[in-house]
Amino acid sequence: MKRRTASAPTSTSPAATIVPPNSGARRQILDAAAYLLRHRGYEAATTRAIAAAVGIKGGSIYHHFPSKDAIVGEVVNEGVRVVYDAVEKALNALPTRATPRRRLEAAIKAHLLSSLEHNNYTSASIRAFAFLPDSVRQGCRIERRRYEALWAKLVNELYQAGLIDPDISQDSVRLLLLGALNWAGEWYRPDRMGIDDISRDFAASILRAK
């Protein structure tokens, strides 16, 4: 199912237009939580506020999720999952002989596009992670580590191809790339530069001319 991106409310009512009205209840709850986490923070994303955004009674949420942190944990995981799936799909679609540079550009582009399409989830994932209880955070680390492993493999390919200075650590390159890409929802402006141009420039900024 295609994830929907929550739109900004246009009314003073908390249930205004934070979530699409025709999606299932579980999806509406997650969309509302993602919006609140991104725009108002962890503390403001109470079960009462989420329920008001969906237009249901507070207690109805517990028919779908056992707690606020269960909702937040799912939002955080989905924020990682959507970009992982997009990058993996983009890489699998490339020819077998695609160069490490081409694979890097494809991965950057896929991450950017997915992050911007699902920006409430991806931004909420970053903003909420530090506030999660340890038990919930540990579960969310599984998705994060899976995605980090994908990028570690990509970066290693670049090193093996001699495209990055061997004196620079692979972890530093991976952290630099993911740090920039993860905040795309905050800094990207479509009128300034296209995604293809950004993907090419980001790749070129860390690669040796070759």
PyRosetta script that sets phi, psi and omega in degrees:
from pyrosetta import init, pose_from_sequence

init()
pose = pose_from_sequence("MKRRTASAPTSTSPAATIVPPNSGARRQILDAAAYLLRHRGYEAATTRAIAAAVGIKGGSIYHHFPSKDAIVGEVVNEGVRVVYDAVEKALNALPTRATPRRRLEAAIKAHLLSSLEHNNYTSASIRAFAFLPDSVRQGCRIERRRYEALWAKLVNELYQAGLIDPDISQDSVRLLLLGALNWAGEWYRPDRMGIDDISRDFAASILRAK")
pose.set_psi(1, 134.3)
pose.set_omega(1, 179.3)
pose.set_phi(2, -69.8)
pose.set_psi(2, 128.8)
pose.set_omega(2, 177.9)
pose.set_phi(3, -71.7)
pose.set_psi(3, 140.9)
pose.set_omega(3, 176.9)
pose.set_phi(4, -99.2)
pose.set_psi(4, 145.7)
pose.set_omega(4, 175.9)
pose.set_phi(5, -97.6)
pose.set_psi(5, 125.6)
pose.set_omega(5, -178.1)
pose.set_phi(6, -67.7)
pose.set_psi(6, 142.2)
pose.set_omega(6, 178.1)
pose.set_phi(7, -98.2)
pose.set_psi(7, 159.9)
pose.set_omega(7, -178.8)
pose.set_phi(8, -70.1)
pose.set_psi(8, 141.8)
pose.set_omega(8, 179.7)
pose.set_phi(9, -66.1)
pose.set_psi(9, 145.0)
pose.set_omega(9, -178.5)
pose.set_phi(10, -117.9)
pose.set_psi(10, 12.7)
pose.set_omega(10, -179.5)
pose.set_phi(11, -135.7)
pose.set_psi(11, 162.4)
pose.set_omega(11, 176.9)
pose.set_phi(12, -74.8)
pose.set_psi(12, -15.7)
pose.set_omega(12, 178.0)
pose.set_phi(13, -70.2)
pose.set_psi(13, 132.6)
pose.set_omega(13, -178.7)
pose.set_phi(14, -66.0)
pose.set_psi(14, -16.9)
pose.set_omega(14, -179.7)
pose.set_phi(15, -96.6)
pose.set_psi(15, 10.6)
pose.set_omega(15, -169.1)
pose.set_phi(16, -51.5)
pose.set_psi(16, -91.1)
pose.set_omega(16, -175.0)
pose.set_phi(17, -133.9)
pose.set_psi(17, 33.7)
pose.set_omega(17, -179.6)
pose.set_phi(18, -68.9)
pose.set_psi(18, -32.2)
pose.set_omega(18, -178.0)
pose.set_phi(19, -128.4)
pose.set_psi(19, 152.5)
pose.set_omega(19, 175.8)
pose.set_phi(20, -65.4)
pose.set_psi(20, 132.9)
pose.set_omega(20, -173.5)
pose.set_phi(21, -72.4)
pose.set_psi(21, -18.9)
pose.set_omega(21, -173.3)
pose.set_phi(22, -102.0)
pose.set_psi(22, 4.8)
pose.set_omega(22, 178.0)
pose.set_phi(23, -84.5)
pose.set_psi(23, 164.6)
pose.set_omega(23, 179.8)
pose.set_phi(24, -64.2)
pose.set_psi(24, 160.6)
pose.set_omega(24, -175.2)
pose.set_phi(25, -60.4)
pose.set_psi(25, -42.9)
pose.set_omega(25, -179.2)
pose.set_phi(26, -62.6)
pose.set_psi(26, -43.2)
pose.set_omega(26, 178.6)
pose.set_phi(27, -66.1)
pose.set_psi(27, -39.1)
pose.set_omega(27, 178.0)
pose.set_phi(28, -61.1)
pose.set_psi(28, -42.0)
pose.set_omega(28, 179.2)
pose.set_phi(29, -62.5)
pose.set_psi(29, -45.0)
pose.set_omega(29, -179.8)
pose.set_phi(30, -66.0)
pose.set_psi(30, -42.5)
pose.set_omega(30, 178.9)
pose.set_phi(31, -61.4)
pose.set_psi(31, -42.9)
pose.set_omega(31, 179.8)
pose.set_phi(32, -65.5)
pose.set_psi(32, -42.4)
pose.set_omega(32, 179.4)
pose.set_phi(33, -63.8)
pose.set_psi(33, -41.9)
pose.set_omega(33, 179.4)
pose.set_phi(34, -61.7)
pose.set_psi(34, -44.0)
pose.set_omega(34, 178.2)
pose.set_phi(35, -60.3)
pose.set_psi(35, -49.4)
pose.set_omega(35, -177.4)
pose.set_phi(36, -64.4)
pose.set_psi(36, -40.7)
pose.set_omega(36, 179.1)
pose.set_phi(37, -63.6)
pose.set_psi(37, -40.6)
pose.set_omega(37, -178.5)
pose.set_phi(38, -70.8)
pose.set_psi(38, -45.4)
pose.set_omega(38, -170.1)
pose.set_phi(39, -95.5)
pose.set_psi(39, -22.5)
pose.set_omega(39, -174.7)
pose.set_phi(40, -125.9)
pose.set_psi(40, -12.2)
pose.set_omega(40, 174.8)
pose.set_phi(41, 96.4)
pose.set_psi(41, 168.4)
pose.set_omega(41, -174.9)
pose.set_phi(42, -60.6)
pose.set_psi(42, -45.8)
pose.set_omega(42, -176.0)
pose.set_phi(43, -63.8)
pose.set_psi(43, -34.7)
pose.set_omega(43, -178.1)
pose.set_phi(44, -77.3)
pose.set_psi(44, -18.3)
pose.set_omega(44, -177.4)
pose.set_phi(45, -85.3)
pose.set_psi(45, 62.7)
pose.set_omega(45, 178.2)
pose.set_phi(46, -79.9)
pose.set_psi(46, 162.9)
pose.set_omega(46, 177.4)
pose.set_phi(47, -62.7)
pose.set_psi(47, -33.8)
pose.set_omega(47, 178.1)
pose.set_phi(48, -64.7)
pose.set_psi(48, -43.6)
pose.set_omega(48, 179.8)
pose.set_phi(49, -67.0)
pose.set_psi(49, -39.6)
pose.set_omega(49, 178.4)
pose.set_phi(50, -63.7)
pose.set_psi(50, -45.3)
pose.set_omega(50, 179.6)
pose.set_phi(51, -62.1)
pose.set_psi(51, -41.4)
pose.set_omega(51, 179.0)
pose.set_phi(52, -62.8)
pose.set_psi(52, -38.2)
pose.set_omega(52, 179.7)
pose.set_phi(53, -66.2)
pose.set_psi(53, -32.9)
pose.set_omega(53, 179.6)
pose.set_phi(54, -82.8)
pose.set_psi(54, -27.3)
pose.set_omega(54, -177.7)
pose.set_phi(55, 91.3)
pose.set_psi(55, 32.2)
pose.set_omega(55, 178.7)
pose.set_phi(56, -125.4)
pose.set_psi(56, 167.1)
pose.set_omega(56, 175.7)
pose.set_phi(57, -72.3)
pose.set_psi(57, 148.9)
pose.set_omega(57, -176.6)
pose.set_phi(58, -54.3)
pose.set_psi(58, -42.0)
pose.set_omega(58, -177.8)
pose.set_phi(59, -67.1)
pose.set_psi(59, -21.5)
pose.set_omega(59, -178.5)
pose.set_phi(60, -65.8)
pose.set_psi(60, -25.6)
pose.set_omega(60, 179.6)
pose.set_phi(61, -58.6)
pose.set_psi(61, -33.8)
pose.set_omega(61, -174.4)
pose.set_phi(62, -74.5)
pose.set_psi(62, -4.7)
pose.set_omega(62, 170.1)
pose.set_phi(63, -75.7)
pose.set_psi(63, -17.8)
pose.set_omega(63, -175.5)
pose.set_phi(64, -114.9)
pose.set_psi(64, -33.0)
pose.set_omega(64, -179.2)
pose.set_phi(65, -138.3)
pose.set_psi(65, 143.1)
pose.set_omega(65, -178.3)
pose.set_phi(66, -75.8)
pose.set_psi(66, -19.4)
pose.set_omega(66, -175.6)
pose.set_phi(67, -164.2)
pose.set_psi(67, 168.9)
pose.set_omega(67, 174.4)
pose.set_phi(68, -60.0)
pose.set_psi(68, -44.3)
pose.set_omega(68, -176.5)
pose.set_phi(69, -67.0)
pose.set_psi(69, -27.3)
pose.set_omega(69, 174.0)
pose.set_phi(70, -66.2)
pose.set_psi(70, -38.6)
pose.set_omega(70, 177.1)
pose.set_phi(71, -66.4)
pose.set_psi(71, -49.0)
pose.set_omega(71, -178.3)
pose.set_phi(72, -62.4)
pose.set_psi(72, -41.2)
pose.set_omega(72, 178.4)
pose.set_phi(73, -59.8)
pose.set_psi(73, -39.6)
pose.set_omega(73, 178.5)
pose.set_phi(74, -68.1)
pose.set_psi(74, -40.0)
pose.set_omega(74, 177.2)
pose.set_phi(75, -62.3)
pose.set_psi(75, -45.8)
pose.set_omega(75, -179.7)
pose.set_phi(76, -60.2)
pose.set_psi(76, -45.7)
pose.set_omega(76, 179.6)
pose.set_phi(77, -64.8)
pose.set_psi(77, -40.0)
pose.set_omega(77, -179.6)
pose.set_phi(78, -67.5)
pose.set_psi(78, -33.5)
pose.set_omega(78, 177.2)
pose.set_phi(79, -60.9)
pose.set_psi(79, -31.1)
pose.set_omega(79, 176.1)
pose.set_phi(80, -83.9)
pose.set_psi(80, -40.1)
pose.set_omega(80, -174.3)
pose.set_phi(81, -62.9)
pose.set_psi(81, -39.2)
pose.set_omega(81, -176.8)
pose.set_phi(82, -65.6)
pose.set_psi(82, -37.2)
pose.set_omega(82, 178.7)
pose.set_phi(83, -76.0)
pose.set_psi(83, -36.1)
pose.set_omega(83, 176.2)
pose.set_phi(84, -58.4)
pose.set_psi(84, -50.2)
pose.set_omega(84, -178.1)
pose.set_phi(85, -60.4)
pose.set_psi(85, -40.7)
pose.set_omega(85, -178.6)
pose.set_phi(86, -66.7)
pose.set_psi(86, -44.2)
pose.set_omega(86, -179.2)
pose.set_phi(87, -67.4)
pose.set_psi(87, -43.5)
pose.set_omega(87, 179.0)
pose.set_phi(88, -60.6)
pose.set_psi(88, -42.7)
pose.set_omega(88, 178.8)
pose.set_phi(89, -63.7)
pose.set_psi(89, -42.0)
pose.set_omega(89, -179.7)
pose.set_phi(90, -64.2)
pose.set_psi(90, -41.3)
pose.set_omega(90, -179.8)
pose.set_phi(91, -68.1)
pose.set_psi(91, -40.1)
pose.set_omega(91, -180.0)
pose.set_phi(92, -67.8)
pose.set_psi(92, -23.9)
pose.set_omega(92, -179.3)
pose.set_phi(93, -80.9)
pose.set_psi(93, -12.5)
pose.set_omega(93, -179.6)
pose.set_phi(94, -74.9)
pose.set_psi(94, 153.9)
pose.set_omega(94, 174.2)
pose.set_phi(95, -59.5)
pose.set_psi(95, 151.7)
pose.set_omega(95, -178.8)
pose.set_phi(96, -55.5)
pose.set_psi(96, -34.7)
pose.set_omega(96, -176.4)
pose.set_phi(97, -94.0)
pose.set_psi(97, 17.0)
pose.set_omega(97, 177.8)
pose.set_phi(98, -58.4)
pose.set_psi(98, 137.8)
pose.set_omega(98, -178.3)
pose.set_phi(99, -72.4)
pose.set_psi(99, 157.8)
pose.set_omega(99, 175.6)
pose.set_phi(100, -56.1)
pose.set_psi(100, -36.2)
pose.set_omega(100, 176.8)
pose.set_phi(101, -62.8)
pose.set_psi(101, -45.3)
pose.set_omega(101, -179.9)
pose.set_phi(102, -64.7)
pose.set_psi(102, -38.2)
pose.set_omega(102, 178.8)
pose.set_phi(103, -66.4)
pose.set_psi(103, -39.1)
pose.set_omega(103, 178.0)
pose.set_phi(104, -63.9)
pose.set_psi(104, -46.9)
pose.set_omega(104, 179.7)
pose.set_phi(105, -60.7)
pose.set_psi(105, -40.8)
pose.set_omega(105, 179.8)
pose.set_phi(106, -65.1)
pose.set_psi(106, -39.5)
pose.set_omega(106, -179.9)
pose.set_phi(107, -67.4)
pose.set_psi(107, -42.4)
pose.set_omega(107, 178.4)
pose.set_phi(108, -61.6)
pose.set_psi(108, -47.0)
pose.set_omega(108, -179.2)
pose.set_phi(109, -61.5)
pose.set_psi(109, -44.8)
pose.set_omega(109, -178.6)
pose.set_phi(110, -64.2)
pose.set_psi(110, -40.6)
pose.set_omega(110, 178.1)
pose.set_phi(111, -63.0)
pose.set_psi(111, -47.1)
pose.set_omega(111, -179.2)
pose.set_phi(112, -59.7)
pose.set_psi(112, -49.2)
pose.set_omega(112, -177.4)
pose.set_phi(113, -62.1)
pose.set_psi(113, -44.7)
pose.set_omega(113, -179.1)
pose.set_phi(114, -68.3)
pose.set_psi(114, -42.1)
pose.set_omega(114, 179.7)
pose.set_phi(115, -60.8)
pose.set_psi(115, -40.0)
pose.set_omega(115, -179.3)
pose.set_phi(116, -74.6)
pose.set_psi(116, -34.9)
pose.set_omega(116, 179.0)
pose.set_phi(117, -67.2)
pose.set_psi(117, -36.7)
pose.set_omega(117, -177.4)
pose.set_phi(118, -113.7)
pose.set_psi(118, 41.5)
pose.set_omega(118, -167.1)
pose.set_phi(119, -61.6)
pose.set_psi(119, -29.8)
pose.set_omega(119, 176.7)
pose.set_phi(120, -64.5)
pose.set_psi(120, -40.8)
pose.set_omega(120, 180.0)
pose.set_phi(121, -70.4)
pose.set_psi(121, -46.7)
pose.set_omega(121, -176.9)
pose.set_phi(122, -67.4)
pose.set_psi(122, -40.6)
pose.set_omega(122, 177.4)
pose.set_phi(123, -68.5)
pose.set_psi(123, -41.5)
pose.set_omega(123, 178.8)
pose.set_phi(124, -62.6)
pose.set_psi(124, -37.2)
pose.set_omega(124, 179.7)
pose.set_phi(125, -59.2)
pose.set_psi(125, -41.4)
pose.set_omega(125, -179.8)
pose.set_phi(126, -73.5)
pose.set_psi(126, -45.3)
pose.set_omega(126, -173.9)
pose.set_phi(127, -70.4)
pose.set_psi(127, -35.0)
pose.set_omega(127, -172.9)
pose.set_phi(128, -87.4)
pose.set_psi(128, -21.2)
pose.set_omega(128, -170.4)
pose.set_phi(129, -55.1)
pose.set_psi(129, -45.6)
pose.set_omega(129, -175.7)
pose.set_phi(130, -66.4)
pose.set_psi(130, -19.8)
pose.set_omega(130, -176.4)
pose.set_phi(131, -94.0)
pose.set_psi(131, -6.4)
pose.set_omega(131, -177.1)
pose.set_phi(132, -70.6)
pose.set_psi(132, 144.9)
pose.set_omega(132, 170.8)
pose.set_phi(133, -58.8)
pose.set_psi(133, 152.1)
pose.set_omega(133, -175.9)
pose.set_phi(134, -54.9)
pose.set_psi(134, -39.4)
pose.set_omega(134, -177.7)
pose.set_phi(135, -63.2)
pose.set_psi(135, -39.5)
pose.set_omega(135, 179.3)
pose.set_phi(136, -74.8)
pose.set_psi(136, -40.1)
pose.set_omega(136, -179.2)
pose.set_phi(137, -61.5)
pose.set_psi(137, -37.5)
pose.set_omega(137, 179.5)
pose.set_phi(138, -61.4)
pose.set_psi(138, -41.2)
pose.set_omega(138, 178.1)
pose.set_phi(139, -65.9)
pose.set_psi(139, -36.6)
pose.set_omega(139, -179.4)
pose.set_phi(140, -71.8)
pose.set_psi(140, -23.4)
pose.set_omega(140, 179.8)
pose.set_phi(141, -66.4)
pose.set_psi(141, -23.3)
pose.set_omega(141, -179.5)
pose.set_phi(142, -61.3)
pose.set_psi(142, -49.0)
pose.set_omega(142, 179.0)
pose.set_phi(143, -65.0)
pose.set_psi(143, -40.9)
pose.set_omega(143, -179.6)
pose.set_phi(144, -62.5)
pose.set_psi(144, -45.1)
pose.set_omega(144, -178.2)
pose.set_phi(145, -66.6)
pose.set_psi(145, -34.4)
pose.set_omega(145, 177.0)
pose.set_phi(146, -62.8)
pose.set_psi(146, -43.0)
pose.set_omega(146, 179.9)
pose.set_phi(147, -71.4)
pose.set_psi(147, -39.2)
pose.set_omega(147, 177.5)
pose.set_phi(148, -62.1)
pose.set_psi(148, -35.9)
pose.set_omega(148, 178.9)
pose.set_phi(149, -64.9)
pose.set_psi(149, -36.9)
pose.set_omega(149, 177.3)
pose.set_phi(150, -61.4)
pose.set_psi(150, -44.5)
pose.set_omega(150, -179.8)
pose.set_phi(151, -71.8)
pose.set_psi(151, -32.1)
pose.set_omega(151, 176.1)
pose.set_phi(152, -62.4)
pose.set_psi(152, -38.5)
pose.set_omega(152, 177.5)
pose.set_phi(153, -65.8)
pose.set_psi(153, -43.2)
pose.set_omega(153, 178.8)
pose.set_phi(154, -61.2)
pose.set_psi(154, -45.5)
pose.set_omega(154, -179.2)
pose.set_phi(155, -65.1)
pose.set_psi(155, -39.0)
pose.set_omega(155, 178.3)
pose.set_phi(156, -62.1)
pose.set_psi(156, -36.7)
pose.set_omega(156, 177.0)
pose.set_phi(157, -60.7)
pose.set_psi(157, -38.4)
pose.set_omega(157, 179.6)
pose.set_phi(158, -65.8)
pose.set_psi(158, -41.0)
pose.set_omega(158, 177.7)
pose.set_phi(159, -65.4)
pose.set_psi(159, -44.1)
pose.set_omega(159, -179.6)
pose.set_phi(160, -62.1)
pose.set_psi(160, -29.9)
pose.set_omega(160, 179.3)
pose.set_phi(161, -85.9)
pose.set_psi(161, 0.2)
pose.set_omega(161, 179.9)
pose.set_phi(162, 72.6)
pose.set_psi(162, 24.5)
pose.set_omega(162, -176.1)
pose.set_phi(163, -92.7)
pose.set_psi(163, -6.2)
pose.set_omega(163, 178.7)
pose.set_phi(164, -132.1)
pose.set_psi(164, 140.7)
pose.set_omega(164, 178.1)
pose.set_phi(165, -54.8)
pose.set_psi(165, 122.3)
pose.set_omega(165, -177.6)
pose.set_phi(166, -64.8)
pose.set_psi(166, -15.4)
pose.set_omega(166, 178.0)
pose.set_phi(167, -77.1)
pose.set_psi(167, -12.7)
pose.set_omega(167, 177.5)
pose.set_phi(168, -93.2)
pose.set_psi(168, 131.2)
pose.set_omega(168, -177.1)
pose.set_phi(169, -70.6)
pose.set_psi(169, 146.7)
pose.set_omega(169, 178.5)
pose.set_phi(170, -63.8)
pose.set_psi(170, -37.0)
pose.set_omega(170, 178.6)
pose.set_phi(171, -61.9)
pose.set_psi(171, -38.4)
pose.set_omega(171, 179.9)
pose.set_phi(172, -63.8)
pose.set_psi(172, -41.6)
pose.set_omega(172, 179.3)
pose.set_phi(173, -65.3)
pose.set_psi(173, -45.1)
pose.set_omega(173, -179.6)
pose.set_phi(174, -62.3)
pose.set_psi(174, -45.0)
pose.set_omega(174, -179.7)
pose.set_phi(175, -65.1)
pose.set_psi(175, -37.7)
pose.set_omega(175, 177.9)
pose.set_phi(176, -61.9)
pose.set_psi(176, -47.7)
pose.set_omega(176, -178.4)
pose.set_phi(177, -65.4)
pose.set_psi(177, -50.3)
pose.set_omega(177, -177.6)
pose.set_phi(178, -66.4)
pose.set_psi(178, -35.1)
pose.set_omega(178, 178.0)
pose.set_phi(179, -61.3)
pose.set_psi(179, -42.3)
pose.set_omega(179, 179.1)
pose.set_phi(180, -70.3)
pose.set_psi(180, -43.5)
pose.set_omega(180, -175.2)
pose.set_phi(181, -70.0)
pose.set_psi(181, -37.5)
pose.set_omega(181, -175.5)
pose.set_phi(182, -64.7)
pose.set_psi(182, -23.1)
pose.set_omega(182, -178.5)
pose.set_phi(183, -101.9)
pose.set_psi(183, 19.4)
pose.set_omega(183, -178.1)
pose.set_phi(184, -57.3)
pose.set_psi(184, -35.4)
pose.set_omega(184, -179.7)
pose.set_phi(185, -62.1)
pose.set_psi(185, -20.0)
pose.set_omega(185, -179.3)
pose.set_phi(186, -94.1)
pose.set_psi(186, -34.6)
pose.set_omega(186, -173.5)
pose.set_phi(187, -105.7)
pose.set_psi(187, -16.7)
pose.set_omega(187, -174.8)
pose.set_phi(188, -73.7)
pose.set_psi(188, 133.2)
pose.set_omega(188, 173.7)
pose.set_phi(189, -131.5)
pose.set_psi(189, 116.5)
pose.set_omega(189, -174.0)
pose.set_phi(190, -61.7)
pose.set_psi(190, -22.9)
pose.set_omega(190, -178.4)
pose.set_phi(191, -82.4)
pose.set_psi(191, -7.2)
pose.set_omega(191, -177.7)
pose.set_phi(192, -95.2)
pose.set_psi(192, -44.1)
pose.set_omega(192, -176.8)
pose.set_phi(193, -160.5)
pose.set_psi(193, 144.0)
pose.set_omega(193, -179.9)
pose.set_phi(194, -78.7)
pose.set_psi(194, 160.0)
pose.set_omega(194, -179.6)
pose.set_phi(195, -62.2)
pose.set_psi(195, -39.6)
pose.set_omega(195, 179.0)
pose.set_phi(196, -61.5)
pose.set_psi(196, -42.1)
pose.set_omega(196, 180.0)
pose.set_phi(197, -66.0)
pose.set_psi(197, -42.0)
pose.set_omega(197, 178.9)
pose.set_phi(198, -64.0)
pose.set_psi(198, -42.7)
pose.set_omega(198, -179.7)
pose.set_phi(199, -60.8)
pose.set_psi(199, -44.1)
pose.set_omega(199, 179.6)
pose.set_phi(200, -66.0)
pose.set_psi(200, -43.8)
pose.set_omega(200, -177.1)
pose.set_phi(201, -69.3)
pose.set_psi(201, -39.7)
pose.set_omega(201, 177.8)
pose.set_phi(202, -61.3)
pose.set_psi(202, -44.3)
pose.set_omega(202, 179.8)
pose.set_phi(203, -63.6)
pose.set_psi(203, -45.7)
pose.set_omega(203, -177.7)
pose.set_phi(204, -63.5)
pose.set_psi(204, -29.4)
pose.set_omega(204, -175.5)
pose.set_phi(205, -69.9)
pose.set_psi(205, -19.9)
pose.set_omega(205, -179.5)
pose.set_phi(206, -112.6)
pose.set_psi(206, -6.8)
pose.set_omega(206, -175.2)
pose.set_phi(207, -101.9)
pose.set_psi(207, 148.3)
pose.set_omega(207, 172.0)
pose.set_phi(208, -73.3)
pose.set_psi(208, 147.8)
pose.set_omega(208, 173.9)
pose.set_phi(209, -68.2)
pose.set_psi(209, 127.2)
pose.set_omega(209, -177.4)
pose.set_phi(210, -157.8)
pose.dump_pdb("model.pdb")
